[in-house]
Amino acid sequence: MKAPAEGGRIELAWDAASAADLDQYRLYRGGELVAQTTATAYVDAGLLDGVAYAYRGGAVDAAGQEGAASDSVTATPADRLPPES
């Protein structure tokens, strides 16, 4: 899982699971479920700049069983835009 960050948001991306009965992915921030998606990317927005956020994900099969969680990744959003003149 990768987690590039910029002003108030973190863009998460991961490799697709190879299970034939894959249904969705679940994403967790700090242990709390924040998203369920069928895509291999997710943007977590509305975050505070300068705060580190830890994420992990898991693949879920058609029966609703979640596989082993990914390794945790950490990212810190930061405002990288120059001030307007």
Secondary structure as UniProt FT lines:
FT   STRAND          5..6
FT   TURN            7..8
FT   STRAND          9..13
FT   TURN            20..21
FT   STRAND          22..29
FT   TURN            30..31
FT   STRAND          32..37
FT   STRAND          41..45
FT   TURN            49..50
FT   STRAND          53..61
FT   TURN            62..63
FT   STRAND          73..75
//
